[in-house]
């Protein structure tokens, strides 16, 4: 279980974030000021920090600089400032990613998972995935289906890995755009549809006659082993 620290001064947003992330399985602590958050980060050593820039005591960018002087904990900036200079300054100061308010919990959690995956935090990354007759060697980027190696493009492989990691769960197209295409603020569902079509063809199935990839109308796609 990953531990997340939220440094956010808004008394309405902060408890909502804490509750939402706890419901998603994260251990969450929070602070309403920059200095209180900095102390929590040093004492608790969280896996990731969500940091607002507009704090009442110290500017969030200064908090980030102070934190970076003593820790390499991943930091996601969450701020209403959508101007390039502020975001560039935060990224230059060592932020790993950012979201601009207003944002949904789903968008924030997708960023959290992406950052933790990049730094190797949170869940232990699996090097082998098996779904039915499908075997995926993540580190070697090789996939076999019933013992026969599949010729997948890099994007098809990344798409397959993400779906296999979430086997049995419905994955939305928006999540796929964020996680696989790295497009958190927009993108075309058609892009996902086309790649799913190509992937299905290589898995020996169609949307009308699925084996591994089933469309959940109006929601997304679910990977399961044939017969499940």
Secondary structure, DSSP 8 states (H G I E B T S, - for coil): --EEEEE---TTHHHHHHHHHHHTT-EEEEESSHHHHHHHHHHH--SEEEE-S--SSS-HHHHHHHHHTT---EEEEEES---HHHHHHHHHTT--EEEESS--HHHHHHHHHHHHHHHT-SS---SEEEETTEEEETTTTEEEETTEE----HHHHHHHHHHHHTTTSEEEHHHHHHHTS--TT---HHHHHHHHHHHHHHTT--STT-SSEEEETTTEEEE--TT-
